[in-house]
Amino acid sequence: MKNRLKEFRETHGWSQGELARRLGVSRQTINAVETDKYDPSLPLALRMSKLFGVSVPELFIDDWEPQP
């Protein structure tokens, strides 16, 4: 799953550490999400979208397609 977390974070002028502090997670978690090495839990994804004032689909891009 792709995401736009880094884009939204940088738009707000926040470091990874500042975003992590605001969300109550580690900076390493933010780095892992931004580099597509970790998909956040649903509660964390909801907190992220709420913090940035966008919907979850605006923040996370799911390119999965069902098989025929």
N, C-alpha and C positions, 0 to 999 in steps of 0.2 A: 504494500500500500504506500503510495506516495503522499507527501504532505507539504504544506506551505508554511510550516511553523517558523522556519528561519526568516522567511519573508515578512511575516506578521511581527515577529520579535524585533527585527531590525527596523521596521517602520515605526515601532514604538520607542526605538533607541535603547532597548534593553540588552544587556549581556545575557549569556546563558545562565550565569549565576543569579542575576536579578529575576529572570523568568522562573527559575527553579524555586527561588525564595517565595515568590508570589503564589506559586502553585503547591508549595509544600513538598517538593521532591528534590532529588539531588541534581547537580549540574550534569553529572554523567548521564542521568536519565534523559535530560533535554538533548544532550549531544547524540545519544543513541537514537532518539526519535527523529531528530533532524537529519541524521545520516541514514535513515531507513534501516537501522539495525534492530529496532525494537518498535513494535506496535503498542501504543499505550492502551491501558484498560479503558473500558467504557466510561467509568467515572472520571478518569483523568482527561480523556478526550472531551468530555462534556465541560469540565472545568476550564480547559484550554479555550474551547469555543466561546464560553461565557466571558472569559477574561478579555478576549479580543472582540467580542460583540459580533461574532459571525456564527453561521450554522456549522455543524460538524462536517457536512459535505463540502462546504467552502474551504475548510481547513485540511481535510483529508480526502484524497482522490483515490477511489477504489476502481481499478481498471480490470477487475475480475469480470469475466463473461461466462454465463452458463454454457455447458457443452450441449450440443444438439442431441 
